[in-house]
Every structure is written in C-alpha cells, then in structure tokens.
C-alpha cells in the first residue's frame, strides 16, 4: 500500500484527512464536510484554503512546521526510529502532540479526556538531571514527548 492517511483533529473535532502517497512522495488534504459547515471552522493555513486543493509542497511545509526542530527532532527521530527526512513518519509518530492545536491520528479520534500526567519526584528529577547526557529531557517513560517537554 503506497497511500497512507491521518485524520486531523482540533480537540475532538475532525478537521479533515491528510494523505501521503509514498511512491509519489506527495501530500494531499481534504477538509471534513462537518468541519466545513461548522460555525467555528477555520482554514488550517492560507496555503490550505477551503475552496481549492492545497499543493503537496505547501502541505509538507505546514506539517514540518508542527514538528520539533534541531536537537529535539534528532531525539524524536532516533527514539522513534524514523528518518528526519520522513515527514509523514514523524507526524504519524508525534502527531498526538504537535506544537499547535491540531493532532494527527491514524486510527481512532483523540480521547476526550485530558492527557495523563504523572508527578515526578525530586529524586527522579535529580536522577534525570544526572543522566541527561544519556537520556534527553524530551524522552520520558521510554518515548519522545517533545511538545510537553518544551512547554512544561
């Protein structure tokens, strides 16, 4: 299968679906009809309007801007075992925690509840500080949590 898709949400509202054709290395996007008619709707970007299809390059840039940069991208790539150049793979892996209001999901819509948070003891934090060269701060509980790490 060469075409992959992710559903794009604003909170629990389905905004649309982004598709990626691996053979063509191209992106496309379609707004959900309910989103198009919602009173609170908005286009994702001026480059992704309601009235015409967005170009693949514009969609790629839009998605890339939701991903971490620099060292955070390096860490997410290594821990997720996805090439830094694989924009679709990265947004599929990190799409539940983008830098904006949107989330990207391959299967079910996002849960309606708040994200699960856990308290970090002073001892655990001190150990993480000591181990920061081996385990970056953007990795917690064995997974990359870059957006929470950057905003916490």
C-alpha positions in Angstrom: 0.0 0.0 0.0 1.6 3.3 -1.1 -1.0 5.7 0.2 -1.3 6.4 3.9 -3.7 8.7 5.7 -4.0 10.5 9.0 -7.1 12.2 10.4 -6.5 15.7 11.6 -8.3 17.0 14.8 -8.8 20.2 16.6 -9.6 18.9 20.0 -12.3 16.3 19.4 -13.5 17.9 16.1 -12.4 16.2 12.9 -10.9 18.8 10.6 -10.0 16.6 7.7 -7.7 13.9 6.4 -4.1 14.3 5.2 -3.0 11.6 2.7 0.6 10.7 1.8 1.5 8.8 -1.4 4.8 7.2 -0.7 5.5 6.3 -4.3 5.0 9.9 -5.4 6.3 11.4 -2.2 3.3 13.7 -2.2 0.7 15.0 0.3 -2.9 15.9 -0.2 -5.6 17.2 2.2 -9.4 17.1 2.3 -11.5 19.0 4.8 -14.2 17.1 6.6 -17.7 18.2 5.5 -18.9 18.8 9.1 -15.8 21.0 9.7 -16.5 23.0 6.5 -20.0 23.8 7.8 -19.1 24.4 11.4 -19.5 27.9 12.8 -16.1 27.7 14.5 -14.3 26.4 11.3 -11.1 27.9 10.0 -8.7 27.0 7.3 -5.5 25.4 8.6 -3.4 27.9 6.7 -3.8 30.4 3.9 -2.0 27.8 1.8 -4.6 25.2 2.7 -7.9 27.0 1.8 -11.4 25.6 1.7 -12.1 26.5 -1.9 -9.2 24.7 -3.7 -6.8 21.8 -3.2 -3.5 22.7 -1.5 -0.3 21.8 -3.2 1.8 19.0 -1.9 4.8 21.3 -1.1 2.6 23.6 0.9 1.2 20.7 2.9 4.7 19.3 3.6 5.8 22.7 4.9 2.8 23.1 7.0 3.4 19.6 8.6 7.1 20.2 9.0 6.3 23.4 11.0 4.4 21.4 13.5 7.4 19.1 14.2 10.2 19.8 16.6 13.5 21.3 15.3 17.2 20.9 15.9 18.1 18.5 18.7 14.5 17.8 19.6 14.0 16.5 16.1 17.1 14.4 16.3 16.0 12.8 19.5 12.4 12.2 18.3 13.9 10.6 15.1 16.3 8.3 17.0 13.8 7.2 19.7 11.0 6.7 17.1 13.3 5.0 14.6 12.1 7.3 11.8 14.4 9.2 9.5 14.4 13.0 10.0 13.5 13.3 6.3 10.4 11.2 6.7 7.9 14.0 7.3 4.9 11.6 7.2 6.5 9.1 9.5 7.4 11.8 12.0 3.9 13.4 12.1 2.4 9.9 12.4 4.7 9.2 15.4 4.5 12.7 17.0 1.1 13.9 15.7 -0.7 13.4 19.0 1.5 16.2 20.5 2.1 18.8 17.8 3.3 22.3 18.6 -0.2 23.7 17.8 -3.9 22.9 18.5 -4.0 20.1 15.9 -3.4 16.4 16.4 -2.9 13.7 13.8 -4.2 10.2 14.3 -4.1 7.1 12.1 -6.9 5.2 13.8 -9.4 6.4 16.4 -10.1 10.1 17.3 -8.3 11.5 20.2 -9.7 10.8 23.7 -12.0 13.4 25.1 -10.2 13.3 28.5 -7.1 15.4 29.4 -3.7 13.8 28.8 -2.4 11.5 31.5 0.1 13.3 33.6 2.2 11.9 36.4 4.0 13.5 39.2 7.8 13.5 39.0 9.5 13.1 42.4 12.5 15.3 43.3 14.6 12.1 43.4 13.6 11.1 39.8 14.2 14.6 38.5 17.6 14.8 40.2 18.5 11.4 38.6 17.3 12.6 35.2 19.4 15.7 35.5 22.4 13.5 36.3 21.6 11.2 33.3 20.8 14.0 30.9 23.7 13.1 28.6 22.4 9.5 28.2 18.6 10.2 28.2 17.5 13.6 26.8 14.8 15.6 28.7 12.4 15.2 25.8 12.3 11.4 26.4 10.1 10.3 29.3 8.9 6.8 30.1 10.7 5.5 27.0 9.0 7.8 24.5 9.6 11.2 22.9 7.3 13.8 24.5 8.8 16.8 22.8 5.9 19.2 22.9 5.2 18.7 26.6 8.9 18.9 27.4 9.2 22.2 25.6 6.1 23.7 27.2 6.5 22.4 30.7 
